Amino acid sequence: MAWHGTQRSRRTRLPLDSLRFNIVPASHFDHIFLPMETTVHAPPPVRERRRRFRGVFGVLALTGVLALTGCSSTVDAAGGTGSGDPQSGGTLRIALLSSPESLDPHLNTSFAASNYGNSVFDKLTWQDPETGEIGPWLATAWEVNDTNTEFTFTLREGVTFSDGTPFNADIVKKNFDQYVFGDPALGIKPNGATHLKSYQGSEVVSDNVVKIVFKSPSASFLQFISYSGNNQPGIIGQKTLSSNAEQRLDPTNIVGTGPFVVTEYAPKERTVLTKRADYNWGAPGLNHEGPAYLDKVEFVTIPEASVRTGALQSGEVQAAFDILPTDETVLEAQGFDITSRTIAGLNLGWNINTSLEPTNDINVRRAIVRATNRAGFKDTVLAPSEGQAKSVLAAHVQGSTDYTDDVLKFDLEESKRLLDEAGWKVGADGIREKDGKKLTLKATGHYLVPNSRYTYESIQASLKEIGVDLDFQFDASNIPTDQVNKEYHLINTNRSRNDPAILNVNFNPDRGNSARIPADFPDRQKIADTLEALESTLDPTQRAALTEQAQELVLDEYVLYDPVFEPSQVAASKGVHDIDLDATSRLHFLRTWIDQS
């Protein structure tokens, strides 16, 4: 049975289960930052401590929230099941904060774009959001060797792309080859290289059997290929694989095996998906056979949160993402129900640039983290559906550890002490100085969700109180990566994935290197090896120890990240049933239906 979101009516919370990651036979803005040469302060020894793990070593962060009007529920589905049998037909209009820059699943780098993915593309495996088990989808069975370096898949037969071409082992091989290696002739970048760093290649064993080979252990691969976030490994057809980068910017040129196909696209305005009448290979975990009930899904871009809420209230749209906390309260008072879903990944926060002065000093990095009032955010600006960040990993990620009373404790006096120790003295204007330079930090990124702005403004005020000037230069969508590397101390991000291996993807200096660890950093190889070890095993005990070690490294030993909070929301109106949220809180519309009366 699929998990479809935790529904609460009028703020009645349902508990989230602790989930276990099992393999069952049959599984925001990302940058690859280049290291830079600069003086780096080596970290002091790590203090010994004992911490408690939160929950069983299981899955599940970010919060998906759904508001609905007057729909009773007999299953954990966004919108509930209401009364009567599902009805076919109709168009669901749903409002999003932004429009996709591309629907190419291998390329998309926004939360908005990734929400289209499950409607147009299928994955080889499916992760059950309730149990964490990896189950079949386009792959019906698989075998894994003892070293987690070879994965042999038996593929589902009878599957076709929306242009009528067949799905087979050859197209799977071509997908992974292009996903990891790119195609310079077509202008296609190696978008999956950070995720699948040790991918060696794929072998077509037969028309419906493919072997995928890695140069080193890749234990989280079965989970990763179910992933539906940014740069997702959705399977695309030969037409798209042969298209160049510019052609792929038009979503109508993107061919997948999913239950819908893009039929209309107006940039920054709307995108229309039309169902495939011949679709009959949904993930068994969704418990639905045949094509989608809806005829169409229309995504409408409405940047302003208040306007999205108004469109929802007026009936202009039937569902909406990214509702402000204050609007959630209003919607509830008007009879809307709220459904929330936490998923695995990094909590929304700051990647801290270790290669740029003054954040190359670990005491400065520690001071920033201690000046972040996470509990205060929960009590003031966050919606009830959003969570307090207690680690770099969200609360229900496998092995996430609670650091609330330790390195993430809000303590302005400790921040001041750390800056004093680093040699930064308070100037006449209250901003600290050292060697004739002001302690000014540049921050950039996107306001990823509505509450980003309020939390960052609060951090700005706290930093000013300890003598740090935080200069926001937000919405860096047009800033070249090399410029971001050189000029910014803090870059906001969150990354979705329900496996602690996301720490390896984001922070490993040989992968994403989001903390910009420079080539001459004394412990660079130690950091890489510690994080890469997360790919070595799926044994629960070993993985728990490796996950704690990785969190220690990121949050304390080297202080590479400042977690802020767990975000994201959805709203849906009366007469909408079964909008499903998957394990990364992305939308599924295969089972969704609307009242036709």
C-alpha positions as CSV (number, residue, x, y, z in Angstrom):
1,M,0.0,0.0,0.0
2,A,1.3,3.5,-0.8
3,W,1.9,6.2,1.8
4,H,0.2,9.3,0.7
5,G,0.9,11.9,3.4
6,T,0.0,12.5,7.0
7,Q,-3.3,14.2,7.1
8,R,-4.4,16.4,9.9
9,S,-7.8,18.1,10.0
10,R,-7.9,21.4,11.9
11,R,-4.4,20.9,13.3
12,T,-5.0,17.4,14.6
13,R,-1.5,15.8,14.2
14,L,-1.0,12.2,13.4
15,P,2.3,10.7,14.6
16,L,5.0,9.8,12.1
17,D,6.2,6.2,12.4
18,S,9.9,5.4,12.7
19,L,10.8,3.7,9.5
20,R,13.3,1.0,8.6
21,F,15.2,0.9,5.4
22,N,14.9,-2.5,3.8
23,I,15.8,-3.9,0.4
24,V,13.2,-6.3,-0.7
25,P,13.7,-8.5,-3.7
26,A,11.8,-7.9,-6.7
27,S,14.5,-1.0,-4.8
28,H,17.8,23.4,-4.9
29,F,19.9,24.6,-6.3
30,D,22.9,22.3,-6.7
31,H,26.3,23.4,-7.6
32,I,29.5,21.4,-8.0
33,F,31.8,23.9,-6.3
34,L,35.5,23.9,-7.3
35,P,38.1,24.1,-4.5
36,M,40.1,27.2,-4.3
37,E,43.6,28.0,-2.9
38,T,43.5,30.0,0.4
39,T,44.8,29.8,3.9
40,V,42.7,27.3,5.9
41,H,42.5,27.1,9.7
42,A,42.7,23.4,10.8
43,P,40.0,22.3,13.2
44,P,40.7,21.7,16.9
45,P,40.2,18.2,18.3
46,V,36.6,17.1,18.5
47,R,35.1,17.0,22.0
48,E,34.0,13.5,23.0
49,R,30.3,13.3,23.6
50,R,27.3,11.0,23.7
51,R,24.2,11.7,21.8
52,R,20.8,10.0,21.4
53,F,19.6,8.8,18.0
54,R,16.2,9.9,17.1
55,G,14.0,7.0,16.0
56,V,14.9,3.7,14.4
57,F,17.5,3.7,11.6
58,G,14.8,4.4,9.0
59,V,13.8,6.8,6.3
60,L,12.2,10.0,6.0
61,A,12.8,15.9,5.5
62,L,11.4,19.1,4.3
63,T,7.7,19.1,4.9
64,G,5.0,18.7,2.3
65,V,1.8,20.2,3.4
66,L,-1.6,19.9,1.8
67,A,-4.7,21.9,2.6
68,L,-8.1,20.6,1.5
69,T,-11.7,21.6,2.0
70,G,-14.2,19.3,3.7
71,C,-12.9,15.9,2.5
72,S,-13.1,13.0,4.9
73,S,-10.3,10.4,4.7
74,T,-10.2,6.7,5.1
75,V,-6.5,6.4,3.9
76,D,-3.4,8.6,4.5
77,A,-3.9,10.4,1.2
78,A,-3.8,14.0,0.5
79,G,-7.4,15.0,-0.2
80,G,-8.7,11.9,1.3
81,T,-10.9,9.4,-0.5
82,G,-14.2,11.1,0.2
83,S,-17.3,9.1,-0.5
84,G,-18.1,7.0,-3.5
85,D,-15.9,5.5,-6.2
86,P,-13.1,7.4,-8.0
87,Q,-14.4,9.3,-11.0
88,S,-12.5,9.6,-14.3
89,G,-12.1,12.9,-16.2
90,G,-11.6,16.5,-15.4
91,T,-8.7,18.9,-15.1
92,L,-6.9,19.6,-11.9
93,R,-5.4,23.1,-11.6
94,I,-2.6,23.5,-9.1
95,A,-0.6,26.6,-8.3
96,L,3.2,26.6,-7.8
97,L,5.6,29.2,-6.6
98,S,7.7,29.0,-9.8
99,S,7.8,27.4,-13.1
100,P,10.3,24.8,-14.2
101,E,13.4,26.0,-16.1
102,S,13.4,22.5,-17.7
103,L,11.4,19.3,-17.3
104,D,14.4,17.2,-18.3
105,P,14.6,15.1,-15.1
106,H,18.4,14.8,-15.3
107,L,18.7,18.5,-15.4
108,N,16.0,20.1,-13.3
109,T,17.3,21.9,-10.2
110,S,14.2,23.3,-8.6
111,F,11.6,22.0,-6.2
112,A,8.9,23.1,-8.6
113,A,10.4,21.3,-11.6
114,S,10.8,18.1,-9.6
115,N,7.1,18.0,-8.8
116,Y,6.4,17.4,-12.5
117,G,8.7,14.4,-12.6
118,N,6.4,11.6,-11.4
119,S,3.7,12.6,-13.8
120,V,6.0,12.3,-16.9
121,F,8.8,9.9,-15.9
122,D,8.9,6.6,-14.2
123,K,11.8,5.1,-12.1
124,L,13.4,1.7,-12.0
125,T,12.5,1.3,-8.3
126,W,9.9,2.7,-5.9
127,Q,10.5,3.6,-2.3
128,D,7.5,3.0,0.0
129,P,7.2,6.1,2.0
130,E,5.6,4.2,4.9
131,T,8.0,1.4,5.4
132,G,11.1,2.6,3.6
133,E,11.3,-0.6,1.6
134,I,12.6,-0.5,-2.0
135,G,10.2,-2.2,-4.3
136,P,9.6,-2.7,-8.1
137,W,8.6,-0.3,-10.7
138,L,10.1,-0.4,-14.2
139,A,12.4,-3.0,-12.8
140,T,10.6,-6.1,-11.6
141,A,13.5,-7.9,-10.0
142,W,17.3,-7.4,-9.3
143,E,20.4,-9.0,-8.0
144,V,23.2,-7.3,-6.2
145,N,26.8,-8.7,-5.8
146,D,28.5,-9.0,-2.4
147,T,30.5,-5.8,-2.8
148,N,27.6,-3.5,-3.8
149,T,29.2,-2.8,-7.2
150,E,27.0,-4.7,-9.6
151,F,23.3,-4.4,-9.9
152,T,21.5,-6.6,-12.4
153,F,17.9,-5.6,-13.2
154,T,15.1,-7.5,-14.9
155,L,12.9,-4.9,-16.6
156,R,9.2,-4.8,-17.0
157,E,8.0,-5.8,-20.5
158,G,5.3,-4.0,-22.5
159,V,6.3,-0.5,-21.3
160,T,6.5,2.3,-24.0
161,F,7.4,5.9,-24.1
162,S,4.9,8.5,-24.9
163,D,6.1,8.6,-28.5
164,G,5.4,4.9,-28.9
165,T,9.1,3.7,-28.7
166,P,9.8,0.7,-26.4
167,F,11.4,0.7,-23.0
168,N,14.2,-1.8,-22.8
169,A,17.7,-2.5,-21.5
170,D,19.4,-0.6,-24.2
171,I,17.5,2.6,-23.3
172,V,18.4,2.2,-19.6
173,K,22.1,1.9,-20.5
174,K,21.9,5.0,-22.6
175,N,20.1,6.9,-19.8
176,F,22.7,6.2,-17.2
177,D,25.6,6.7,-19.6
178,Q,24.4,10.2,-20.5
179,Y,23.2,11.0,-17.0
180,V,26.7,10.4,-15.6
181,F,29.0,11.2,-18.5
182,G,27.0,13.8,-20.3
183,D,27.3,14.4,-24.1
184,P,29.5,17.3,-25.1
185,A,28.3,17.2,-28.7
186,L,24.8,17.9,-27.5
187,G,25.8,20.3,-24.8
188,I,24.5,17.9,-22.1
189,K,26.4,18.2,-18.9
190,P,27.2,15.2,-16.6
191,N,24.3,16.0,-14.3
192,G,24.4,12.7,-12.4
193,A,28.2,12.6,-11.9
194,T,28.0,13.9,-8.3
195,H,25.3,11.4,-7.4
196,L,26.8,8.4,-9.1
197,K,30.5,9.2,-8.9
198,S,31.8,5.7,-9.3
199,Y,29.5,4.6,-12.1
200,Q,31.6,2.6,-14.6
201,G,29.0,1.6,-17.2
202,S,26.1,-0.6,-18.1
203,E,25.9,-3.9,-19.9
204,V,22.9,-4.9,-22.0
205,V,22.5,-8.6,-21.0
206,S,19.3,-9.1,-23.0
207,D,16.4,-7.0,-24.2
208,N,14.9,-6.8,-20.7
209,V,18.0,-7.4,-18.5
210,V,20.7,-4.8,-17.8
211,K,23.7,-4.8,-15.5
212,I,24.9,-1.6,-14.0
213,V,28.5,-1.6,-12.7
214,F,30.3,0.7,-10.3
215,K,34.1,1.0,-9.6
216,S,33.5,1.2,-5.9
217,P,30.7,0.3,-3.5
218,S,27.4,2.1,-4.1
219,A,25.2,0.6,-1.5
220,S,22.5,3.3,-1.7
221,F,22.0,2.9,-5.5
222,L,18.7,1.0,-5.2
223,Q,17.3,3.8,-3.1
224,F,18.8,6.5,-5.3
225,I,17.1,5.3,-8.5
226,S,13.7,5.7,-6.8
227,Y,14.6,9.4,-6.0
228,S,12.3,12.1,-7.4
229,G,14.1,15.3,-6.4
230,N,16.4,17.5,-8.3
231,N,18.6,15.8,-11.0
232,Q,16.4,12.7,-10.6
233,P,17.2,9.5,-12.6
234,G,13.9,9.4,-14.4
235,I,14.0,7.3,-17.6
236,I,13.8,9.4,-20.8
237,G,13.2,8.2,-24.4
238,Q,15.6,8.2,-27.3
239,K,14.1,11.3,-28.8
240,T,15.1,13.3,-25.7
241,L,18.5,11.6,-25.3
242,S,19.2,12.7,-28.9
243,S,18.1,16.3,-28.3
244,N,20.5,19.0,-27.5
245,A,20.5,21.1,-24.4
246,E,18.5,24.0,-26.0
247,Q,15.9,21.7,-27.4
248,R,15.4,20.1,-23.9
249,L,14.4,23.5,-22.5
250,D,11.0,23.0,-24.2
251,P,9.1,20.5,-22.0
252,T,7.1,19.3,-24.9
253,N,10.3,17.8,-26.3
254,I,10.8,15.6,-23.2
255,V,9.6,12.0,-23.7
256,G,9.0,9.7,-20.7
257,T,7.2,6.5,-19.8
258,G,5.0,8.3,-17.2
259,P,1.2,8.5,-17.0
260,F,1.1,12.0,-18.4
261,V,2.7,13.9,-21.3
262,V,3.4,17.6,-21.6
263,T,1.1,19.0,-24.2
264,E,1.2,22.8,-23.5
265,Y,3.9,25.1,-22.1
266,A,3.9,28.8,-21.5
267,P,7.2,29.8,-19.7
268,K,6.5,31.3,-16.3
269,E,2.8,31.0,-16.8
270,R,1.5,27.4,-17.1
271,T,2.3,23.8,-18.0
272,V,-0.4,21.4,-19.1
273,L,-0.1,17.6,-18.7
274,T,-2.5,15.3,-20.6
275,K,-3.0,11.7,-19.5
276,R,-1.8,8.7,-21.6
277,A,-4.8,6.4,-22.2
278,D,-2.4,3.4,-22.7
279,Y,-0.6,3.7,-19.4
280,N,-0.7,0.6,-17.2
281,W,2.6,0.2,-15.4
282,G,2.4,2.4,-12.3
283,A,4.5,1.4,-9.3
284,P,2.8,-1.5,-7.4
285,G,3.2,0.6,-4.3
286,L,0.6,3.1,-5.6
287,N,-2.0,0.3,-5.7
288,H,-3.5,1.5,-9.0
289,E,-3.8,-0.3,-12.3
290,G,-4.4,1.4,-15.6
291,P,-4.2,5.1,-16.7
292,A,-4.7,8.1,-14.5
293,Y,-8.3,9.2,-13.6
294,L,-7.6,12.9,-14.5
295,D,-7.7,13.9,-18.1
296,K,-5.3,16.8,-17.5
297,V,-3.2,18.5,-14.8
298,E,-2.5,22.2,-15.3
299,F,0.3,23.8,-13.2
300,V,-0.2,27.5,-12.9
301,T,2.8,29.7,-11.8
302,I,1.8,32.2,-9.1
303,P,4.9,33.7,-7.4
304,E,3.1,35.6,-4.7
305,A,2.0,33.4,-1.7
306,S,-1.0,35.7,-0.9
307,V,-2.2,35.4,-4.5
308,R,-1.8,31.6,-4.5
309,T,-4.0,31.5,-1.4
310,G,-6.6,33.8,-3.0
311,A,-6.7,31.7,-6.1
312,L,-7.3,28.6,-3.9
313,Q,-10.1,30.3,-1.9
314,S,-11.8,31.6,-5.1
315,G,-11.7,28.2,-6.8
316,E,-9.4,29.5,-9.6
317,V,-7.1,26.6,-8.7
318,Q,-7.9,23.5,-6.7
319,A,-4.5,23.0,-5.1
320,A,-1.4,25.1,-4.3
321,F,2.1,24.7,-2.9
322,D,3.9,27.0,-0.5
323,I,1.1,28.5,1.6
324,L,2.3,31.0,4.2
325,P,2.0,30.0,7.9
326,T,-0.5,32.8,8.5
327,D,-2.6,31.7,5.5
328,E,-2.6,28.1,6.7
329,T,-4.4,29.3,9.8
330,V,-6.9,31.2,7.7
331,L,-7.5,28.2,5.4
332,E,-8.1,25.9,8.3
333,A,-10.7,28.3,9.7
334,Q,-12.4,28.2,6.4
335,G,-12.6,24.4,6.5
336,F,-9.4,23.4,4.7
337,D,-7.7,20.3,6.0
338,I,-3.9,20.1,6.2
339,T,-1.8,17.1,5.2
340,S,1.9,17.1,5.9
341,R,4.8,14.9,4.9
342,T,8.4,14.9,6.0
343,I,11.0,13.5,3.7
344,A,14.7,12.7,4.0
345,G,17.5,15.0,3.1
346,L,19.4,18.0,4.3
347,N,17.5,20.5,6.4
348,L,17.2,23.8,4.7
349,G,20.3,25.8,5.7
350,W,23.6,27.4,4.8
351,N,26.5,25.7,3.0
352,I,29.5,27.5,4.6
353,N,32.4,28.4,2.3
354,T,35.6,27.0,4.0
355,S,37.8,28.4,1.2
356,L,37.1,32.1,1.7
357,E,38.1,34.4,4.5
358,P,36.8,34.8,7.1
359,T,34.7,31.6,7.0
360,N,37.9,29.6,6.5
361,D,38.3,30.1,10.2
362,I,36.4,27.3,12.1
363,N,35.7,29.6,15.0
364,V,33.8,32.0,12.7
365,R,31.9,29.1,11.3
366,R,31.0,27.9,14.8
367,A,29.9,31.4,15.8
368,I,27.5,31.5,12.8
369,V,25.9,28.2,13.8
370,R,25.6,29.1,17.5
371,A,23.8,32.4,16.5
372,T,21.0,30.6,14.6
373,N,17.9,30.4,16.8
374,R,16.3,27.2,15.5
375,A,13.9,26.8,18.4
376,G,12.9,30.4,18.1
377,F,12.0,29.9,14.5
378,K,9.7,27.1,15.5
379,D,8.0,29.3,18.1
380,T,7.6,32.3,15.9
381,V,7.8,32.2,12.1
382,L,7.4,28.6,11.1
383,A,4.1,26.9,10.3
384,P,3.0,24.1,12.5
385,S,3.7,21.7,9.7
386,E,7.4,22.8,9.5
387,G,10.0,21.4,11.9
388,Q,12.9,22.6,13.9
389,A,16.3,21.6,12.5
390,K,18.0,19.3,15.0
391,S,20.8,18.1,12.8
392,V,22.1,18.6,9.3
393,L,19.8,15.6,8.4
394,A,16.1,16.1,8.9
395,A,14.4,14.5,11.9
396,H,13.3,11.2,10.3
397,V,16.3,10.5,8.1
398,Q,18.0,7.3,8.8
399,G,20.4,7.7,11.8
400,S,19.7,11.4,12.3
401,T,21.0,12.5,15.6
402,D,19.7,15.3,17.9
403,Y,22.3,18.0,18.4
404,T,19.8,20.6,19.9
405,D,21.6,20.8,23.2
406,D,25.1,20.5,21.8
407,V,26.7,22.1,18.8
408,L,23.4,23.5,17.5
409,K,22.4,25.1,20.8
410,F,21.5,28.8,20.4
411,D,24.1,30.7,22.4
412,L,25.0,34.3,21.5
413,E,27.5,34.6,24.3
414,E,29.4,31.6,23.0
415,S,29.3,33.1,19.5
416,K,30.9,36.3,20.9
417,R,33.5,34.3,22.7
418,L,34.4,32.4,19.6
419,L,34.8,35.6,17.6
420,D,36.9,37.2,20.3
421,E,39.1,34.1,20.2
422,A,39.4,34.4,16.4
423,G,40.7,38.0,16.9
424,W,37.7,39.9,15.8
425,K,37.1,43.0,17.9
426,V,33.9,45.0,18.1
427,G,34.3,48.3,16.3
428,A,32.7,51.7,16.9
429,D,29.6,50.8,14.8
430,G,29.1,47.5,16.5
431,I,30.6,45.5,13.6
432,R,33.7,43.5,14.4
433,E,37.0,44.3,12.8
434,K,40.4,42.6,12.3
435,D,43.4,43.8,10.4
436,G,41.5,46.8,9.2
437,K,38.7,44.7,7.7
438,K,35.0,44.5,8.7
439,L,33.5,41.2,9.6
440,T,31.0,41.1,6.7
441,L,29.6,37.9,5.3
442,K,28.0,37.7,1.9
443,A,25.0,35.3,1.6
444,T,23.3,34.2,-1.6
445,G,20.8,31.7,-3.0
446,H,17.1,31.5,-3.5
447,Y,14.2,32.0,-1.1
448,L,13.5,28.3,-1.5
449,V,10.2,28.4,0.4
450,P,8.1,31.3,1.8
451,N,9.6,31.1,5.3
452,S,13.2,31.2,4.1
453,R,13.0,35.0,4.1
454,Y,11.8,35.3,7.7
455,T,14.3,32.9,9.1
456,Y,17.2,34.5,7.2
457,E,16.2,38.0,8.4
458,S,16.2,36.6,11.9
459,I,19.7,35.2,11.5
460,Q,20.8,38.5,10.1
461,A,19.6,40.2,13.3
462,S,21.3,37.7,15.5
463,L,24.6,38.0,13.7
464,K,24.5,41.8,14.0
465,E,24.0,41.3,17.7
466,I,27.4,39.5,17.9
467,G,29.1,42.0,15.6
468,V,28.7,40.3,12.2
469,D,27.3,42.1,9.1
470,L,25.4,39.7,6.9
471,D,24.9,41.0,3.4
472,F,22.1,39.3,1.6
473,Q,22.4,39.1,-2.2
474,F,19.6,36.7,-3.0
475,D,18.3,35.0,-6.1
476,A,21.6,34.0,-7.6
477,S,20.1,32.2,-10.5
478,N,22.2,34.1,-13.0
479,I,25.4,34.2,-11.1
480,P,28.1,31.9,-12.6
481,T,29.3,29.1,-10.3
482,D,32.9,30.3,-10.3
483,Q,31.7,33.7,-9.1
484,V,29.6,32.1,-6.3
485,N,32.7,30.2,-5.3
486,K,34.8,33.3,-5.1
487,E,32.5,35.8,-3.5
488,Y,30.0,34.2,-1.2
489,H,30.4,32.9,2.3
490,L,27.0,31.4,2.8
491,I,24.8,29.7,0.2
492,N,21.3,28.6,1.2
493,T,20.2,25.1,0.1
494,N,18.3,22.0,1.0
495,R,18.6,18.7,-0.8
496,S,16.0,16.0,-0.8
497,R,16.8,12.3,-0.5
498,N,15.7,9.7,2.1
499,D,19.2,8.2,2.7
500,P,22.1,9.5,4.8
501,A,24.2,9.2,1.6
502,I,23.0,12.7,0.8
503,L,25.7,13.9,3.2
504,N,28.3,12.3,0.9
505,V,26.7,13.8,-2.2
506,N,26.6,17.3,-0.8
507,F,29.8,17.6,1.3
508,N,32.3,15.2,-0.1
509,P,35.1,17.3,-1.6
510,D,35.4,14.8,-4.4
511,R,31.6,15.1,-5.2
512,G,29.4,18.1,-4.6
513,N,31.9,19.9,-2.3
514,S,29.2,22.4,-1.2
515,A,31.5,23.7,1.6
516,R,34.2,24.4,-1.0
517,I,36.9,22.5,0.8
518,P,40.1,23.7,-0.9
519,A,42.7,21.4,-2.4
520,D,45.3,22.2,0.4
521,F,42.9,21.6,3.3
522,P,44.9,19.3,5.6
523,D,42.1,16.8,6.2
524,R,40.5,16.8,2.8
525,Q,41.1,13.1,2.2
526,K,39.8,12.2,5.6
527,I,36.6,14.1,5.0
528,A,36.2,12.4,1.6
529,D,36.8,8.9,3.0
530,T,34.5,9.4,6.0
531,L,31.6,10.5,3.8
532,E,32.3,7.9,1.1
533,A,32.0,5.1,3.7
534,L,28.3,5.7,3.7
535,E,28.2,3.8,0.4
536,S,30.0,0.8,1.8
537,T,27.2,-1.1,3.5
538,L,23.4,-1.2,4.2
539,D,24.0,-3.2,7.5
540,P,21.8,-1.2,10.0
541,T,24.3,-1.2,12.8
542,Q,27.3,-0.2,10.7
543,R,25.3,2.4,8.8
544,A,24.1,4.0,12.0
545,A,27.7,4.4,13.2
546,L,28.8,5.8,9.9
547,T,25.9,8.2,9.8
548,E,26.7,9.6,13.2
549,Q,30.3,9.9,12.3
550,A,29.4,11.8,9.1
551,Q,27.1,14.2,11.1
552,E,29.9,14.8,13.6
553,L,32.2,15.7,10.7
554,V,29.8,18.1,9.1
555,L,28.4,19.8,12.2
556,D,31.3,19.8,14.7
557,E,34.6,18.6,13.6
558,Y,34.7,20.9,10.5
559,V,31.5,22.9,10.7
560,L,30.5,22.8,7.1
561,Y,26.7,23.5,7.4
562,D,24.3,25.7,9.4
563,P,20.9,23.9,9.5
564,V,17.9,26.3,9.8
565,F,14.6,24.4,9.5
566,E,12.6,21.7,7.8
567,P,10.2,23.2,5.2
568,S,7.5,23.0,2.4
569,Q,3.7,23.0,1.9
570,V,0.8,22.2,-0.3
571,A,-2.9,23.0,-0.3
572,A,-5.9,21.4,-2.1
573,S,-9.6,22.3,-2.2
574,K,-12.9,20.6,-1.9
575,G,-13.6,17.7,-4.3
576,V,-9.9,16.7,-4.9
577,H,-9.0,13.2,-3.8
578,D,-5.8,11.2,-3.5
579,I,-3.0,13.6,-4.4
580,D,-0.2,11.3,-3.4
581,L,3.1,12.4,-1.9
582,D,6.0,10.1,-2.4
583,A,9.1,9.4,-0.2
584,T,10.6,12.8,-1.3
585,S,7.3,14.6,-0.9
586,R,6.9,15.1,-4.6
587,L,3.5,14.8,-6.3
588,H,1.9,11.7,-7.8
589,F,-1.4,12.2,-9.8
590,L,-1.9,8.7,-11.0
591,R,-4.6,8.0,-8.4
592,T,-5.9,11.6,-8.1
593,W,-9.5,12.3,-9.0
594,I,-12.0,15.1,-8.7
595,D,-15.7,15.2,-8.2
596,Q,-17.5,15.6,-11.5
597,S,-20.9,16.5,-9.9
